[in-house]
Amino acid sequence: RDPSLRRAEPLSETDHAQHPAGRVGTVEDVAAMVAWLLSRNAGFVTGQEFVVDGGMTRKMVYAE
């Protein structure tokens, strides 16, 4: 079995708290963005870059 498929250790409260959104992102968060981009609501959007990271790129401070 591929070792990369092992389950990771559960995330701690510190992991969640360091995100400006108050939680770590999920696959569903990214899927929601993709679904919106594929919808008619995004039909006039062109040439954009979307960061789906709960504000971590803006914050750029990580707990040790």
mmCIF file as Biopython writes it, N, C-alpha, C and O atoms, coordinates in Angstrom:
data_model
#
loop_
_atom_site.group_PDB
_atom_site.id
_atom_site.type_symbol
_atom_site.label_atom_id
_atom_site.label_alt_id
_atom_site.label_comp_id
_atom_site.label_asym_id
_atom_site.label_entity_id
_atom_site.label_seq_id
_atom_site.pdbx_PDB_ins_code
_atom_site.Cartn_x
_atom_site.Cartn_y
_atom_site.Cartn_z
_atom_site.occupancy
_atom_site.B_iso_or_equiv
_atom_site.auth_seq_id
_atom_site.auth_asym_id
_atom_site.pdbx_PDB_model_num
ATOM 1   N N  . ARG A ? 1  ? 0.847   -1.196 0.000   1.0 0.0 1  A 1 
ATOM 2   C CA . ARG A ? 1  ? 0.000   0.000  0.000   1.0 0.0 1  A 1 
ATOM 3   C C  . ARG A ? 1  ? 0.881   1.244  0.000   1.0 0.0 1  A 1 
ATOM 4   O O  . ARG A ? 1  ? 1.913   1.296  0.670   1.0 0.0 1  A 1 
ATOM 5   N N  . ASP A ? 2  ? 0.464   2.216  -0.745  1.0 0.0 2  A 1 
ATOM 6   C CA . ASP A ? 2  ? 1.205   3.470  -0.873  1.0 0.0 2  A 1 
ATOM 7   C C  . ASP A ? 2  ? 1.216   4.212  0.464   1.0 0.0 2  A 1 
ATOM 8   O O  . ASP A ? 2  ? 0.150   4.523  0.995   1.0 0.0 2  A 1 
ATOM 9   N N  . PRO A ? 3  ? 2.411   4.508  1.028   1.0 0.0 3  A 1 
ATOM 10  C CA . PRO A ? 3  ? 2.470   5.200  2.325   1.0 0.0 3  A 1 
ATOM 11  C C  . PRO A ? 3  ? 1.863   6.599  2.294   1.0 0.0 3  A 1 
ATOM 12  O O  . PRO A ? 3  ? 1.466   7.114  3.340   1.0 0.0 3  A 1 
ATOM 13  N N  . SER A ? 4  ? 1.781   7.219  1.135   1.0 0.0 4  A 1 
ATOM 14  C CA . SER A ? 4  ? 1.197   8.562  1.057   1.0 0.0 4  A 1 
ATOM 15  C C  . SER A ? 4  ? -0.316  8.538  1.287   1.0 0.0 4  A 1 
ATOM 16  O O  . SER A ? 4  ? -0.928  9.585  1.496   1.0 0.0 4  A 1 
ATOM 17  N N  . LEU A ? 5  ? -0.916  7.356  1.249   1.0 0.0 5  A 1 
ATOM 18  C CA . LEU A ? 5  ? -2.355  7.234  1.454   1.0 0.0 5  A 1 
ATOM 19  C C  . LEU A ? 5  ? -2.726  7.037  2.924   1.0 0.0 5  A 1 
ATOM 20  O O  . LEU A ? 5  ? -3.906  6.946  3.263   1.0 0.0 5  A 1 
ATOM 21  N N  . ARG A ? 6  ? -1.709  6.972  3.804   1.0 0.0 6  A 1 
ATOM 22  C CA . ARG A ? 6  ? -1.988  6.828  5.234   1.0 0.0 6  A 1 
ATOM 23  C C  . ARG A ? 6  ? -2.719  8.057  5.748   1.0 0.0 6  A 1 
ATOM 24  O O  . ARG A ? 6  ? -2.524  9.165  5.249   1.0 0.0 6  A 1 
ATOM 25  N N  . ARG A ? 7  ? -3.549  7.852  6.735   1.0 0.0 7  A 1 
ATOM 26  C CA . ARG A ? 7  ? -4.243  8.987  7.360   1.0 0.0 7  A 1 
ATOM 27  C C  . ARG A ? 7  ? -3.250  9.797  8.172   1.0 0.0 7  A 1 
ATOM 28  O O  . ARG A ? 7  ? -2.403  9.248  8.877   1.0 0.0 7  A 1 
ATOM 29  N N  . ALA A ? 8  ? -3.365  11.090 8.064   1.0 0.0 8  A 1 
ATOM 30  C CA . ALA A ? 8  ? -2.510  11.984 8.837   1.0 0.0 8  A 1 
ATOM 31  C C  . ALA A ? 8  ? -3.022  12.046 10.274  1.0 0.0 8  A 1 
ATOM 32  O O  . ALA A ? 8  ? -4.157  11.667 10.564  1.0 0.0 8  A 1 
ATOM 33  N N  . GLU A ? 9  ? -2.160  12.530 11.163  1.0 0.0 9  A 1 
ATOM 34  C CA . GLU A ? 9  ? -2.586  12.724 12.545  1.0 0.0 9  A 1 
ATOM 35  C C  . GLU A ? 9  ? -3.681  13.787 12.573  1.0 0.0 9  A 1 
ATOM 36  O O  . GLU A ? 9  ? -3.677  14.709 11.757  1.0 0.0 9  A 1 
ATOM 37  N N  . PRO A ? 10 ? -4.615  13.658 13.510  1.0 0.0 10 A 1 
ATOM 38  C CA . PRO A ? 10 ? -5.681  14.677 13.606  1.0 0.0 10 A 1 
ATOM 39  C C  . PRO A ? 10 ? -5.085  16.066 13.841  1.0 0.0 10 A 1 
ATOM 40  O O  . PRO A ? 10 ? -4.053  16.205 14.497  1.0 0.0 10 A 1 
ATOM 41  N N  . LEU A ? 11 ? -5.734  17.069 13.310  1.0 0.0 11 A 1 
ATOM 42  C CA . LEU A ? 11 ? -5.271  18.444 13.488  1.0 0.0 11 A 1 
ATOM 43  C C  . LEU A ? 11 ? -5.579  18.917 14.900  1.0 0.0 11 A 1 
ATOM 44  O O  . LEU A ? 11 ? -6.606  18.563 15.480  1.0 0.0 11 A 1 
ATOM 45  N N  . SER A ? 12 ? -4.678  19.721 15.442  1.0 0.0 12 A 1 
ATOM 46  C CA . SER A ? 12 ? -4.846  20.236 16.802  1.0 0.0 12 A 1 
ATOM 47  C C  . SER A ? 12 ? -5.637  21.544 16.790  1.0 0.0 12 A 1 
ATOM 48  O O  . SER A ? 12 ? -5.884  22.130 15.735  1.0 0.0 12 A 1 
ATOM 49  N N  . GLU A ? 13 ? -6.026  21.984 17.978  1.0 0.0 13 A 1 
ATOM 50  C CA . GLU A ? 13 ? -6.693  23.279 18.106  1.0 0.0 13 A 1 
ATOM 51  C C  . GLU A ? 13 ? -5.771  24.395 17.626  1.0 0.0 13 A 1 
ATOM 52  O O  . GLU A ? 13 ? -6.237  25.380 17.053  1.0 0.0 13 A 1 
ATOM 53  N N  . THR A ? 14 ? -4.459  24.248 17.857  1.0 0.0 14 A 1 
ATOM 54  C CA . THR A ? 14 ? -3.484  25.244 17.391  1.0 0.0 14 A 1 
ATOM 55  C C  . THR A ? 14 ? -3.498  25.327 15.875  1.0 0.0 14 A 1 
ATOM 56  O O  . THR A ? 14 ? -3.429  26.417 15.307  1.0 0.0 14 A 1 
ATOM 57  N N  . ASP A ? 15 ? -3.589  24.172 15.217  1.0 0.0 15 A 1 
ATOM 58  C CA . ASP A ? 15 ? -3.653  24.160 13.751  1.0 0.0 15 A 1 
ATOM 59  C C  . ASP A ? 15 ? -4.845  24.987 13.268  1.0 0.0 15 A 1 
ATOM 60  O O  . ASP A ? 15 ? -4.716  25.798 12.352  1.0 0.0 15 A 1 
ATOM 61  N N  . HIS A ? 16 ? -5.997  24.775 13.889  1.0 0.0 16 A 1 
ATOM 62  C CA . HIS A ? 16 ? -7.201  25.502 13.489  1.0 0.0 16 A 1 
ATOM 63  C C  . HIS A ? 16 ? -7.118  26.978 13.874  1.0 0.0 16 A 1 
ATOM 64  O O  . HIS A ? 16 ? -7.499  27.850 13.093  1.0 0.0 16 A 1 
ATOM 65  N N  . ALA A ? 17 ? -6.621  27.252 15.070  1.0 0.0 17 A 1 
ATOM 66  C CA . ALA A ? 17 ? -6.604  28.621 15.590  1.0 0.0 17 A 1 
ATOM 67  C C  . ALA A ? 17 ? -5.678  29.547 14.816  1.0 0.0 17 A 1 
ATOM 68  O O  . ALA A ? 17 ? -5.912  30.755 14.781  1.0 0.0 17 A 1 
ATOM 69  N N  . GLN A ? 18 ? -4.632  29.012 14.195  1.0 0.0 18 A 1 
ATOM 70  C CA . GLN A ? 18 ? -3.698  29.899 13.494  1.0 0.0 18 A 1 
ATOM 71  C C  . GLN A ? 18 ? -4.254  30.420 12.175  1.0 0.0 18 A 1 
ATOM 72  O O  . GLN A ? 18 ? -3.684  31.339 11.588  1.0 0.0 18 A 1 
ATOM 73  N N  . HIS A ? 19 ? -5.349  29.853 11.705  1.0 0.0 19 A 1 
ATOM 74  C CA . HIS A ? 19 ? -5.978  30.315 10.472  1.0 0.0 19 A 1 
ATOM 75  C C  . HIS A ? 19 ? -6.905  31.487 10.764  1.0 0.0 19 A 1 
ATOM 76  O O  . HIS A ? 19 ? -7.703  31.412 11.698  1.0 0.0 19 A 1 
ATOM 77  N N  . PRO A ? 20 ? -6.824  32.566 9.994   1.0 0.0 20 A 1 
ATOM 78  C CA . PRO A ? 20 ? -7.739  33.690 10.189  1.0 0.0 20 A 1 
ATOM 79  C C  . PRO A ? 20 ? -9.211  33.268 10.113  1.0 0.0 20 A 1 
ATOM 80  O O  . PRO A ? 20 ? -10.063 33.879 10.758  1.0 0.0 20 A 1 
ATOM 81  N N  . ALA A ? 21 ? -9.508  32.244 9.342   1.0 0.0 21 A 1 
ATOM 82  C CA . ALA A ? 21 ? -10.888 31.758 9.230   1.0 0.0 21 A 1 
ATOM 83  C C  . ALA A ? 21 ? -11.307 30.940 10.449  1.0 0.0 21 A 1 
ATOM 84  O O  . ALA A ? 21 ? -12.482 30.607 10.600  1.0 0.0 21 A 1 
ATOM 85  N N  . GLY A ? 22 ? -10.347 30.613 11.322  1.0 0.0 22 A 1 
ATOM 86  C CA . GLY A ? 22 ? -10.653 29.865 12.539  1.0 0.0 22 A 1 
ATOM 87  C C  . GLY A ? 22 ? -10.680 28.364 12.377  1.0 0.0 22 A 1 
ATOM 88  O O  . GLY A ? 22 ? -11.022 27.637 13.310  1.0 0.0 22 A 1 
ATOM 89  N N  . ARG A ? 23 ? -10.324 27.900 11.200  1.0 0.0 23 A 1 
ATOM 90  C CA . ARG A ? 23 ? -10.289 26.455 10.953  1.0 0.0 23 A 1 
ATOM 91  C C  . ARG A ? 23 ? -9.412  26.174 9.747   1.0 0.0 23 A 1 
ATOM 92  O O  . ARG A ? 23 ? -9.137  27.056 8.933   1.0 0.0 23 A 1 
ATOM 93  N N  . VAL A ? 24 ? -8.983  24.934 9.654   1.0 0.0 24 A 1 
ATOM 94  C CA . VAL A ? 24 ? -8.202  24.488 8.505   1.0 0.0 24 A 1 
ATOM 95  C C  . VAL A ? 24 ? -9.169  24.195 7.364   1.0 0.0 24 A 1 
ATOM 96  O O  . VAL A ? 24 ? -10.280 23.717 7.593   1.0 0.0 24 A 1 
ATOM 97  N N  . GLY A ? 25 ? -8.752  24.479 6.153   1.0 0.0 25 A 1 
ATOM 98  C CA . GLY A ? 25 ? -9.601  24.241 4.990   1.0 0.0 25 A 1 
ATOM 99  C C  . GLY A ? 25 ? -9.834  22.769 4.718   1.0 0.0 25 A 1 
ATOM 100 O O  . GLY A ? 25 ? -9.100  21.900 5.189   1.0 0.0 25 A 1 
ATOM 101 N N  . THR A ? 26 ? -10.873 22.517 3.946   1.0 0.0 26 A 1 
ATOM 102 C CA . THR A ? 26 ? -11.250 21.146 3.595   1.0 0.0 26 A 1 
ATOM 103 C C  . THR A ? 26 ? -11.306 20.989 2.077   1.0 0.0 26 A 1 
ATOM 104 O O  . THR A ? 26 ? -11.260 21.963 1.326   1.0 0.0 26 A 1 
ATOM 105 N N  . VAL A ? 27 ? -11.403 19.766 1.666   1.0 0.0 27 A 1 
ATOM 106 C CA . VAL A ? 27 ? -11.585 19.469 0.244   1.0 0.0 27 A 1 
ATOM 107 C C  . VAL A ? 27 ? -12.862 20.140 -0.253  1.0 0.0 27 A 1 
ATOM 108 O O  . VAL A ? 27 ? -12.922 20.613 -1.388  1.0 0.0 27 A 1 
ATOM 109 N N  . GLU A ? 28 ? -13.873 20.177 0.597   1.0 0.0 28 A 1 
ATOM 110 C CA . GLU A ? 28 ? -15.148 20.787 0.223   1.0 0.0 28 A 1 
ATOM 111 C C  . GLU A ? 28 ? -15.013 22.287 -0.030  1.0 0.0 28 A 1 
ATOM 112 O O  . GLU A ? 28 ? -15.725 22.837 -0.871  1.0 0.0 28 A 1 
ATOM 113 N N  . ASP A ? 29 ? -14.107 22.956 0.687   1.0 0.0 29 A 1 
ATOM 114 C CA . ASP A ? 29 ? -13.877 24.385 0.455   1.0 0.0 29 A 1 
ATOM 115 C C  . ASP A ? 29 ? -13.359 24.623 -0.962  1.0 0.0 29 A 1 
ATOM 116 O O  . ASP A ? 29 ? -13.813 25.535 -1.653  1.0 0.0 29 A 1 
ATOM 117 N N  . VAL A ? 30 ? -12.417 23.807 -1.380  1.0 0.0 30 A 1 
ATOM 118 C CA . VAL A ? 30 ? -11.863 23.937 -2.733  1.0 0.0 30 A 1 
ATOM 119 C C  . VAL A ? 30 ? -12.915 23.535 -3.766  1.0 0.0 30 A 1 
ATOM 120 O O  . VAL A ? 30 ? -13.057 24.190 -4.798  1.0 0.0 30 A 1 
ATOM 121 N N  . ALA A ? 31 ? -13.646 22.466 -3.489  1.0 0.0 31 A 1 
ATOM 122 C CA . ALA A ? 31 ? -14.689 22.012 -4.412  1.0 0.0 31 A 1 
ATOM 123 C C  . ALA A ? 31 ? -15.763 23.079 -4.606  1.0 0.0 31 A 1 
ATOM 124 O O  . ALA A ? 31 ? -16.284 23.236 -5.711  1.0 0.0 31 A 1 
ATOM 125 N N  . ALA A ? 32 ? -16.098 23.812 -3.549  1.0 0.0 32 A 1 
ATOM 126 C CA . ALA A ? 32 ? -17.102 24.875 -3.664  1.0 0.0 32 A 1 
ATOM 127 C C  . ALA A ? 32 ? -16.623 25.968 -4.610  1.0 0.0 32 A 1 
ATOM 128 O O  . ALA A ? 32 ? -17.409 26.507 -5.388  1.0 0.0 32 A 1 
ATOM 129 N N  . MET A ? 33 ? -15.338 26.297 -4.545  1.0 0.0 33 A 1 
ATOM 130 C CA . MET A ? 33 ? -14.783 27.314 -5.450  1.0 0.0 33 A 1 
ATOM 131 C C  . MET A ? 33 ? -14.823 26.813 -6.893  1.0 0.0 33 A 1 
ATOM 132 O O  . MET A ? 33 ? -15.193 27.552 -7.806  1.0 0.0 33 A 1 
ATOM 133 N N  . VAL A ? 34 ? -14.443 25.567 -7.087  1.0 0.0 34 A 1 
ATOM 134 C CA . VAL A ? 34 ? -14.466 24.977 -8.431  1.0 0.0 34 A 1 
ATOM 135 C C  . VAL A ? 34 ? -15.898 24.952 -8.966  1.0 0.0 34 A 1 
ATOM 136 O O  . VAL A ? 34 ? -16.136 25.288 -10.126 1.0 0.0 34 A 1 
ATOM 137 N N  . ALA A ? 35 ? -16.846 24.555 -8.120  1.0 0.0 35 A 1 
ATOM 138 C CA . ALA A ? 35 ? -18.250 24.512 -8.549  1.0 0.0 35 A 1 
ATOM 139 C C  . ALA A ? 35 ? -18.735 25.901 -8.947  1.0 0.0 35 A 1 
ATOM 140 O O  . ALA A ? 35 ? -19.448 26.049 -9.939  1.0 0.0 35 A 1 
ATOM 141 N N  . TRP A ? 36 ? -18.354 26.911 -8.184  1.0 0.0 36 A 1 
ATOM 142 C CA . TRP A ? 36 ? -18.754 28.276 -8.526  1.0 0.0 36 A 1 
ATOM 143 C C  . TRP A ? 36 ? -18.140 28.690 -9.867  1.0 0.0 36 A 1 
ATOM 144 O O  . TRP A ? 36 ? -18.819 29.278 -10.708 1.0 0.0 36 A 1 
ATOM 145 N N  . LEU A ? 37 ? -16.858 28.382 -10.062 1.0 0.0 37 A 1 
ATOM 146 C CA . LEU A ? 37 ? -16.203 28.746 -11.324 1.0 0.0 37 A 1 
ATOM 147 C C  . LEU A ? 37 ? -16.861 28.074 -12.525 1.0 0.0 37 A 1 
ATOM 148 O O  . LEU A ? 37 ? -16.866 28.623 -13.627 1.0 0.0 37 A 1 
ATOM 149 N N  . LEU A ? 38 ? -17.410 26.894 -12.308 1.0 0.0 38 A 1 
ATOM 150 C CA . LEU A ? 38 ? -18.078 26.170 -13.393 1.0 0.0 38 A 1 
ATOM 151 C C  . LEU A ? 38 ? -19.540 26.585 -13.573 1.0 0.0 38 A 1 
ATOM 152 O O  . LEU A ? 38 ? -20.202 26.151 -14.516 1.0 0.0 38 A 1 
ATOM 153 N N  . SER A ? 39 ? -20.034 27.421 -12.672 1.0 0.0 39 A 1 
ATOM 154 C CA . SER A ? 39 ? -21.441 27.819 -12.728 1.0 0.0 39 A 1 
ATOM 155 C C  . SER A ? 39 ? -21.647 29.023 -13.645 1.0 0.0 39 A 1 
ATOM 156 O O  . SER A ? 39 ? -20.692 29.682 -14.058 1.0 0.0 39 A 1 
ATOM 157 N N  . ARG A ? 40 ? -22.902 29.290 -13.951 1.0 0.0 40 A 1 
ATOM 158 C CA . ARG A ? 40 ? -23.245 30.471 -14.753 1.0 0.0 40 A 1 
ATOM 159 C C  . ARG A ? 40 ? -22.911 31.762 -14.014 1.0 0.0 40 A 1 
ATOM 160 O O  . ARG A ? 40 ? -22.662 32.789 -14.645 1.0 0.0 40 A 1 
ATOM 161 N N  . ASN A ? 41 ? -22.904 31.719 -12.683 1.0 0.0 41 A 1 
ATOM 162 C CA . ASN A ? 41 ? -22.597 32.918 -11.894 1.0 0.0 41 A 1 
ATOM 163 C C  . ASN A ? 41 ? -21.189 33.437 -12.159 1.0 0.0 41 A 1 
ATOM 164 O O  . ASN A ? 41 ? -20.921 34.622 -11.959 1.0 0.0 41 A 1 
ATOM 165 N N  . ALA A ? 42 ? -20.301 32.578 -12.600 1.0 0.0 42 A 1 
ATOM 166 C CA . ALA A ? 42 ? -18.923 32.988 -12.871 1.0 0.0 42 A 1 
ATOM 167 C C  . ALA A ? 42 ? -18.690 33.204 -14.363 1.0 0.0 42 A 1 
ATOM 168 O O  . ALA A ? 42 ? -17.544 33.315 -14.798 1.0 0.0 42 A 1 
ATOM 169 N N  . GLY A ? 43 ? -19.741 33.263 -15.137 1.0 0.0 43 A 1 
ATOM 170 C CA . GLY A ? 43 ? -19.633 33.353 -16.584 1.0 0.0 43 A 1 
ATOM 171 C C  . GLY A ? 43 ? -18.916 34.577 -17.119 1.0 0.0 43 A 1 
ATOM 172 O O  . GLY A ? 43 ? -18.438 34.555 -18.254 1.0 0.0 43 A 1 
ATOM 173 N N  . PHE A ? 44 ? -18.826 35.642 -16.340 1.0 0.0 44 A 1 
ATOM 174 C CA . PHE A ? 44 ? -18.176 36.861 -16.808 1.0 0.0 44 A 1 
ATOM 175 C C  . PHE A ? 44 ? -16.792 37.039 -16.181 1.0 0.0 44 A 1 
ATOM 176 O O  . PHE A ? 44 ? -16.131 38.052 -16.413 1.0 0.0 44 A 1 
ATOM 177 N N  . VAL A ? 45 ? -16.357 36.065 -15.394 1.0 0.0 45 A 1 
ATOM 178 C CA . VAL A ? 45 ? -15.053 36.119 -14.728 1.0 0.0 45 A 1 
ATOM 179 C C  . VAL A ? 45 ? -13.999 35.557 -15.673 1.0 0.0 45 A 1 
ATOM 180 O O  . VAL A ? 45 ? -14.136 34.444 -16.182 1.0 0.0 45 A 1 
ATOM 181 N N  . THR A ? 46 ? -12.949 36.337 -15.900 1.0 0.0 46 A 1 
ATOM 182 C CA . THR A ? 46 ? -11.851 35.872 -16.751 1.0 0.0 46 A 1 
ATOM 183 C C  . THR A ? 46 ? -10.516 36.272 -16.142 1.0 0.0 46 A 1 
ATOM 184 O O  . THR A ? 46 ? -10.409 37.314 -15.494 1.0 0.0 46 A 1 
ATOM 185 N N  . GLY A ? 47 ? -9.511  35.451 -16.348 1.0 0.0 47 A 1 
ATOM 186 C CA . GLY A ? 47 ? -8.137  35.783 -15.988 1.0 0.0 47 A 1 
ATOM 187 C C  . GLY A ? 47 ? -7.890  36.112 -14.530 1.0 0.0 47 A 1 
ATOM 188 O O  . GLY A ? 47 ? -7.077  36.984 -14.225 1.0 0.0 47 A 1 
ATOM 189 N N  . GLN A ? 48 ? -8.565  35.442 -13.634 1.0 0.0 48 A 1 
ATOM 190 C CA . GLN A ? 48 ? -8.401  35.726 -12.211 1.0 0.0 48 A 1 
ATOM 191 C C  . GLN A ? 48 ? -7.629  34.615 -11.513 1.0 0.0 48 A 1 
ATOM 192 O O  . GLN A ? 48 ? -7.585  33.477 -11.979 1.0 0.0 48 A 1 
ATOM 193 N N  . GLU A ? 49 ? -7.031  34.968 -10.399 1.0 0.0 49 A 1 
ATOM 194 C CA . GLU A ? 49 ? -6.356  33.997 -9.537  1.0 0.0 49 A 1 
ATOM 195 C C  . GLU A ? 49 ? -7.083  33.995 -8.202  1.0 0.0 49 A 1 
ATOM 196 O O  . GLU A ? 49 ? -7.228  35.044 -7.573  1.0 0.0 49 A 1 
ATOM 197 N N  . PHE A ? 50 ? -7.537  32.840 -7.769  1.0 0.0 50 A 1 
ATOM 198 C CA . PHE A ? 50 ? -8.267  32.720 -6.515  1.0 0.0 50 A 1 
ATOM 199 C C  . PHE A ? 50 ? -7.434  31.911 -5.534  1.0 0.0 50 A 1 
ATOM 200 O O  . PHE A ? 50 ? -6.938  30.836 -5.870  1.0 0.0 50 A 1 
ATOM 201 N N  . VAL A ? 51 ? -7.283  32.422 -4.337  1.0 0.0 51 A 1 
ATOM 202 C CA . VAL A ? 51 ? -6.553  31.720 -3.281  1.0 0.0 51 A 1 
ATOM 203 C C  . VAL A ? 51 ? -7.587  31.228 -2.277  1.0 0.0 51 A 1 
ATOM 204 O O  . VAL A ? 51 ? -8.295  32.023 -1.659  1.0 0.0 51 A 1 
ATOM 205 N N  . VAL A ? 52 ? -7.665  29.924 -2.122  1.0 0.0 52 A 1 
ATOM 206 C CA . VAL A ? 52 ? -8.631  29.319 -1.208  1.0 0.0 52 A 1 
ATOM 207 C C  . VAL A ? 52 ? -7.831  28.751 -0.036  1.0 0.0 52 A 1 
ATOM 208 O O  . VAL A ? 52 ? -7.537  27.556 0.012   1.0 0.0 52 A 1 
ATOM 209 N N  . ASP A ? 53 ? -7.484  29.633 0.908   1.0 0.0 53 A 1 
ATOM 210 C CA . ASP A ? 53 ? -6.625  29.201 2.022   1.0 0.0 53 A 1 
ATOM 211 C C  . ASP A ? 53 ? -7.039  29.776 3.373   1.0 0.0 53 A 1 
ATOM 212 O O  . ASP A ? 53 ? -6.248  29.759 4.316   1.0 0.0 53 A 1 
ATOM 213 N N  . GLY A ? 54 ? -8.248  30.278 3.480   1.0 0.0 54 A 1 
ATOM 214 C CA . GLY A ? 54 ? -8.737  30.786 4.755   1.0 0.0 54 A 1 
ATOM 215 C C  . GLY A ? 54 ? -7.981  31.988 5.289   1.0 0.0 54 A 1 
ATOM 216 O O  . GLY A ? 54 ? -8.043  32.280 6.483   1.0 0.0 54 A 1 
ATOM 217 N N  . GLY A ? 55 ? -7.271  32.684 4.422   1.0 0.0 55 A 1 
ATOM 218 C CA . GLY A ? 55 ? -6.547  33.884 4.821   1.0 0.0 55 A 1 
ATOM 219 C C  . GLY A ? 55 ? -5.098  33.661 5.207   1.0 0.0 55 A 1 
ATOM 220 O O  . GLY A ? 55 ? -4.419  34.609 5.601   1.0 0.0 55 A 1 
ATOM 221 N N  . MET A ? 56 ? -4.604  32.427 5.105   1.0 0.0 56 A 1 
ATOM 222 C CA . MET A ? 56 ? -3.231  32.134 5.538   1.0 0.0 56 A 1 
ATOM 223 C C  . MET A ? 56 ? -2.185  32.852 4.701   1.0 0.0 56 A 1 
ATOM 224 O O  . MET A ? 56 ? -1.163  33.273 5.244   1.0 0.0 56 A 1 
ATOM 225 N N  . THR A ? 57 ? -2.398  33.006 3.414   1.0 0.0 57 A 1 
ATOM 226 C CA . THR A ? 57 ? -1.425  33.703 2.574   1.0 0.0 57 A 1 
ATOM 227 C C  . THR A ? 57 ? -1.278  35.144 3.031   1.0 0.0 57 A 1 
ATOM 228 O O  . THR A ? 57 ? -0.168  35.676 3.057   1.0 0.0 57 A 1 
ATOM 229 N N  . ARG A ? 58 ? -2.358  35.766 3.382   1.0 0.0 58 A 1 
ATOM 230 C CA . ARG A ? 58 ? -2.336  37.155 3.855   1.0 0.0 58 A 1 
ATOM 231 C C  . ARG A ? 58 ? -1.638  37.261 5.206   1.0 0.0 58 A 1 
ATOM 232 O O  . ARG A ? 58 ? -0.891  38.207 5.454   1.0 0.0 58 A 1 
ATOM 233 N N  . LYS A ? 59 ? -1.881  36.301 6.065   1.0 0.0 59 A 1 
ATOM 234 C CA . LYS A ? 59 ? -1.331  36.332 7.421   1.0 0.0 59 A 1 
ATOM 235 C C  . LYS A ? 59 ? 0.156   35.984 7.427   1.0 0.0 59 A 1 
ATOM 236 O O  . LYS A ? 59 ? 0.961   36.711 8.009   1.0 0.0 59 A 1 
ATOM 237 N N  . MET A ? 60 ? 0.520   34.886 6.789   1.0 0.0 60 A 1 
ATOM 238 C CA . MET A ? 60 ? 1.905   34.403 6.674   1.0 0.0 60 A 1 
ATOM 239 C C  . MET A ? 60 ? 2.632   34.304 8.018   1.0 0.0 60 A 1 
ATOM 240 O O  . MET A ? 60 ? 3.833   34.562 8.096   1.0 0.0 60 A 1 
ATOM 241 N N  . VAL A ? 61 ? 1.915   33.936 9.055   1.0 0.0 61 A 1 
ATOM 242 C CA . VAL A ? 61 ? 2.512   33.691 10.364  1.0 0.0 61 A 1 
ATOM 243 C C  . VAL A ? 61 ? 2.036   32.320 10.810  1.0 0.0 61 A 1 
ATOM 244 O O  . VAL A ? 61 ? 0.834   32.055 10.847  1.0 0.0 61 A 1 
ATOM 245 N N  . TYR A ? 62 ? 2.971   31.455 11.146  1.0 0.0 62 A 1 
ATOM 246 C CA . TYR A ? 62 ? 2.633   30.096 11.525  1.0 0.0 62 A 1 
ATOM 247 C C  . TYR A ? 62 ? 3.098   29.812 12.948  1.0 0.0 62 A 1 
ATOM 248 O O  . TYR A ? 62 ? 4.215   30.170 13.324  1.0 0.0 62 A 1 
ATOM 249 N N  . ALA A ? 63 ? 2.248   29.174 13.732  1.0 0.0 63 A 1 
ATOM 250 C CA . ALA A ? 63 ? 2.615   28.788 15.095  1.0 0.0 63 A 1 
ATOM 251 C C  . ALA A ? 63 ? 3.683   27.710 15.038  1.0 0.0 63 A 1 
ATOM 252 O O  . ALA A ? 63 ? 3.708   26.893 14.118  1.0 0.0 63 A 1 
ATOM 253 N N  . GLU A ? 64 ? 4.552   27.715 16.014  1.0 0.0 64 A 1 
ATOM 254 C CA . GLU A ? 64 ? 5.619   26.702 16.050  1.0 0.0 64 A 1 
ATOM 255 C C  . GLU A ? 64 ? 5.306   25.631 17.051  1.0 0.0 64 A 1 
ATOM 256 O O  . GLU A ? 64 ? 6.088   24.696 17.220  1.0 0.0 64 A 1 
#
